[in-house]
C-alpha cells in the first residue's frame, strides 16, 4: 500500500469515528481536527486548522486547554471535564483524554480525544437551579365541580409522602398540580426537580436520572443523578409512559428500595425523594399497549389524580380567559377588558384539543393583533380559529334547535343539558357499551362513568 492510499485511509478513519479528535504541534497549532470535533464545537475546519489554540478558544478564569497542559508538561490527562468557549462565545463542555506525542524523548505535539457532554451539563445545571415552585393551589383557575374535586384530592395528598400519579391530556395543567402538592407538603423547603421523559434519548436520560460513575462508558464522569439532586424534595417525571421498559424496571427498583445505583457503580445510595409522575393517556390503556409496566403503575398510583380536559369543564373558560387577559395586559402594557360575546360563545363551544395551554396561546396571539381596541373580537383570533367558527356553530345547531336554548338559564345549566344529551346519544349509538362510548367521546372510561352518575344517566 503506497503512502497516498495510507494517508487517505488515516483521514477517513479520523473523520468517521464518533469521538472528537484534536491534535496540535509543538507550537500549539492545530494539525488534526476531525468532523466530530467540528460538530461538537460548532466550527468549521478552516476556523481551527493551523491556528494557535489560544487564539481560537477561550477558557474560564484560572483554566487552560488540556491540550496545552499535556504539551507543556508531557503528561497524560485522563477523563477530565473541561468547559470552554468557541470563537463565537458558545459554551462547550467535553470530557477529554489527552496525551503528548513523544519520539526519542522529545515532545512533538499532543492529541486530545473528546466526548461531548454539553447537553447533559446544561440539563444538570437547569435541574439544580430548579429548586422552587411557581404555583400553588390558589393559582389553579376554575370553579367547576370536576376541577374542585381534583384539587380536593390533591390537597389531601400533601399530608403524606406517598407517590402520586397524575393523569391528563397535554395542556391540562398536570405540572401545576405537581408543583402545588410539593409547595404545600412538608417537603416544600426541599428541591422540586422535573424531567420530561420524552424529551431525551434513553442513552442520555438514564445517566441524568440515576447518575454516572467515572469510567463506566467513554467520557463518563462522577455525576449525581436527579434522584440524588432531589434529596429531601420532590422529583416530577413527566410523560413517564414514554420511558422504555428497561428504565421503568430500574425506576421501580429505586422506588421499592429507596436506593439508587449510578451507571457503572456498585454503591447503593439511599435517597429520600417523593416521586410524582404524569402520563398523558389512560394508564389502563398505557399498560395494555405496553407503554407502562403494570407493577410500576401500581407502585406509583398510590394517589391517582385525573385532571379533566378543558372541554369537560367549560364553565371555567370565562375565568381562564379573564386570567390570561390580565397576564398579557401586564406583559404587553395593554388595557384589554375582555372578549366580545361572539368570541366567548366560540370559546365555550370549541373542543380545545390543546386544553388550557391552547386557550392561553389563543389569548396571547389575539392580544398581539390588538391596536387600540379594548376587547378581543373574532377578527383578532388566529386564522385557523376564525375559519373553524362556522364549523363549531354547525356542530351545536341540532342541540340549540332541540333544546330551545333560553337566556333564562345560566351557562352551567345549558352546558350540563348539552352534556347529558350528547352522552345519551353516544350511548345509544354504541349500544350502551361503556368502553366504546368513552372512546367515541374522547374521554376515559372512568370519566364517562363519573359523568353518567353526576348527570343521572341510567342504562
QUIPE-V755556 format. One line per field, one symbol per residue. ss: DSSP state (a for helix, b for strand, c for the rest). phi: phi as a letter, one per 40 degrees, with the letter a starting at -180 (. if undefined). burial: b if it has 24 or more other ideal C-beta (glycine too) atoms within 12 Angstrom, else e. A space follows every 50 residues. Layout:
ss->???
phi->???
burial->???
This chain:
ss->ccaaaaaaaaaaaaaacccbbbbbbcccbbbbbcaaaaaaacccaaaacc cbaaaacbbccccccaaaaaaaacccbbbbbbbbbcccccbbbbbbbbbb bbbccbbbbbbbbbbbcaaaaaaaaaaaacccccccaaacccccaaaaaa aaaaaaaccccccbbbbccccccaaaaaaaaaaccccccccbbbbbcccc caaaaaaaaacbccccccccccbccaaaaccccbbbbbcaaaccaaaaaa aaaaaaacbbccbcccccbbcccbbbbbbcccaaaaaacccccaaaaaaa ccbbbbcccaaacaaaaaaaaaaaaaaaaaaacccccbbcaaaaaaaaac ccccaaaaaaaaaaaaaaccccccbbcaaaccaaaaaaaaaaaaaaaaaa aaacccccccaaaaaaaaaaaaaaaaaaaccccaaaaaaaacccaaaaaa aaaaccccc
phi->.ccccccccccccccbccbcbbbbcccgccbbaccccdccbfbccccbdg bcdcccbbbcdgbacccccccccgbcbbfbcbbabccbgccbbbbbbbac bbafgbcbiabbbbbcbdccccccccccccbbbbbbdccccibcdccccc cccccccccbbccbbbbicdgchccccccccccbcccdcccbbbaccccb cdcccccccbgbbdgcadgcbcacccccccdgbbbcbcfdcccccccccc cdcccccfbbbcdgcbccbcbbbcbbbbbbadcccccccgcaccccdccc ccbbbbccccccacccddccdcccccccccccfbbccibcccccccdccc cfccgccccccccccccccccbcbbcbdcccddcccccdcccccccddcc ccbfdbccbccccccccccccccccccccbggcccccdcccgbcdccccc cccccfcbc
burial->eeeeeeeeeeeeebeeeebbbbbbbeebbbbbbbbbbbbbbebebeebee bebeebbeeeeeebbbbbbbbeeeeebebbbbbbebeeeebbbbbbbbbb beeeeebebbbbbbbbbbbbbebbeebbebbebeeebeebbbebbbbeeb bebbbebbeebebbbbbbbbbbbbbbbbbbbbbbbebeebbbbbbbbeeb eeebbbbbbbbbbeeeebbbbebbbbbbbbbbbbbbbbbbbbbbeebbeb bbebbeeeebbbbebeeebebebbbbbbbbbbbbebbeeebbbeebbebb bebbbbbbbbbbbbbbbbbbbbebbeebeeeeebebebbeeebbbbbbbb bbeebbbbbbebbbebbebbeeeebbbbebbeeebbeebeebeeebeebe eeeeeeeeeebeebbbebbbbbbbebbeeeeeebeebbeebebbbebbeb bbeebebee
